[in-house]
Each structure stands twice: as structure tokens, then as C-alpha cells.
């Protein structure tokens, strides 16, 4: 593994996107979202995806210069047409719209259509916390989740993210897919030549396997419970937006022909103004006390009780100083990009 400075990496990726005629705001938000995920230790949705997005850009899947069209449907709701651009750019735009509406309405909900893969949801939901709001984000995904009692996959792992501001530290953040692991994580295991933990994936016949090359289905958290949560996300992101649902959701990865196809993904973003319910100062203090009380609960030997998001906060604090660990193969890819576009000798 090679440690890479996040600022240098962000600069390189943005310059490469700009040289591919990507809109400056789209490039900025996409790069920030990828680096944000890697800094927090969510490597499956971090900078390693840059090359996949670049391939989608070159193939015509991703629109480098979108014409965002927003239709406000009530005082607190609206629909954003992402015009098939990078999902990170569409997500930030949607969160900004929901925050502005929530300032007046108390809460706001933006459905996004004609979008693409948006990476880790924390990047978007945490935007609301900057305005002392609760932020929630959802996205559906390629059908990968083994159906409860079924032989094959039906829904995607369809992640959910919930964030809320705290008094003395970075916001509370639960960001999790409804599968034990994501398929991007499966791909990372495959790239590193590692065996998967038992019970997290199944092959095409529905049989549990630890071989990432045989993995076709993801196992849901809590069996039917995770499967049910994924259906809820598909209702919000697919049915409310008019986008495909279930097994009809497009594939993220594939050959050149697959990468030519638009994703037609939907996302759903919400902001809740805390002052519409209770004093934001009181809320942030009570949430801080709740988190601290939980952390002080009796723990098993050698481990500690943590609040959702604690591991990511610790990793981010470390990586912001030491750099983002990157497999040598990915490091070489970035170095080759820098050389190809004469953007410097190293990152």
C-alpha cells in the first residue's frame, strides 16, 4: 500500500476531469465525494472508483455538462432531473435544494431522477448538519441482494444514511447498505486476491461462498429485515422518481456495451430543521450526552462500545494527516494519468 496525500489526489482528479470537459462544479463535487469516502475509510466507494467513472465518461454513460432541471412540487418537496451526470454532483445539488426549502418549511424532500452512481451517502447527508439540520439520504442500486427465502437476487443493497449534528464533535452518522458488505467491497477483495468472510455473499445459485470471483449475490443484514428495508428504498428512489426498480435497475459494471448505457438511477434526499421541533442547542447537547453515555457502557474485553460513525471519525483523523492508503496498482494508474496529461510527476 502507498500513502497518498488527499489534497494532491483531489487536485489531480479534478484536473483530469476538467481536461475531459467536465463542468467545474460537477468535477469539484465528484472529486470531493470520492476523497471524502476514502478519508473516512470507505475505500469501496472512494477514489478507486475514479477510473470506473472515467470509463463511463468516455463511453457516453455520464454527461459531463448536465442541465439540471428542478421542479418544486410543494413548499417542501421537489424533483431534480440530474440529466445523467455524476451522481455526486446531483446529490449535492439535491441536498442544497432540500436545505433551502427546509429553512422555510421545516423539512424538505428532494427526489432525484436520471441520476447515476453517487458513491457513499454520508457526503450528502452531512451537508444538512452544516446548517444544524438532520440529513437523510437514500439510493437504490443494481439488483444484488439475495431475496429472503429466494434463490436469486431482486433488490439492490440500497443504502440508507442518517446524520445529525452534535455539540462537541463531528455529526452523528449512520451510513450503511442493507447487505453485510457492498459489491464494490467484493470487487476490492477480488482485486487484492483476498478470500471473503463466510456468510456475506452467495454464488449465482444462492449458495454461500467465500470466493469473490464466484460472488453473484449479497446477503442482507437481518435476513428479511434488510431485504424489507431495501424495498422501502426502492419505493422512495424508484417509484417516486419514475425510475426502474428491482431487477430492472441497471448494472453498474460490465463490458464496453454496458458502460454505454445510462444508469437511470433515482435518489432521495431529506433535510429536517431541528428548530422546528426543539431547540437545536438542546438537541445537540442531548445527542452528545447520549453518545457519550453509550460509549461508556460496559464492553467486552479488548474492545469498546462505539457509536455509529466512530470508526470513520478515527480513520479520517488519521488519514487526513498520514494520507490515504492505496494499493500499488491503483497508485500506478493515478501516476500514469498524471504523466499522460503532464500534471506532475507524483501524487
HELIX and SHEET records of a PDB file:
HELIX    1   1 UNK A    6  UNK A   19  1                                  14    
HELIX    2   2 UNK A   24  UNK A   39  1                                  16    
HELIX    3   3 UNK A   43  UNK A   45  5                                   3    
HELIX    4   4 UNK A   47  UNK A   49  5                                   3    
HELIX    5   5 UNK A   50  UNK A   59  1                                  10    
HELIX    6   6 UNK A   87  UNK A  105  1                                  19    
HELIX    7   7 UNK A  122  UNK A  129  1                                   8    
HELIX    8   8 UNK A  183  UNK A  192  1                                  10    
HELIX    9   9 UNK A  224  UNK A  234  1                                  11    
HELIX   10  10 UNK A  235  UNK A  239  3                                   5    
HELIX   11  11 UNK A  246  UNK A  248  5                                   3    
HELIX   12  12 UNK A  256  UNK A  259  1                                   4    
HELIX   13  13 UNK A  274  UNK A  276  5                                   3    
HELIX   14  14 UNK A  280  UNK A  295  1                                  16    
HELIX   15  15 UNK A  310  UNK A  322  1                                  13    
HELIX   16  16 UNK A  328  UNK A  340  1                                  13    
SHEET    1   A 2 UNK A   2  UNK A   4  0                                        
SHEET    2   A 2 UNK A 324  UNK A 326 -1                                        
SHEET    1   B 7 UNK A  69  UNK A  72  0                                        
SHEET    2   B 7 UNK A  77  UNK A  81 -1                                        
SHEET    3   B 7 UNK A 107  UNK A 115  1                                        
SHEET    4   B 7 UNK A 265  UNK A 273 -1                                        
SHEET    5   B 7 UNK A 133  UNK A 139 -1                                        
SHEET    6   B 7 UNK A 160  UNK A 164 -1                                        
SHEET    7   B 7 UNK A 172  UNK A 176 -1                                        
SHEET    1   C 2 UNK A 145  UNK A 146  0                                        
SHEET    2   C 2 UNK A 153  UNK A 155 -1                                        
SHEET    1   D 3 UNK A 208  UNK A 209  0                                        
SHEET    2   D 3 UNK A 201  UNK A 202 -1                                        
SHEET    3   D 3 UNK A 217  UNK A 218 -1                                        
END                                                                             
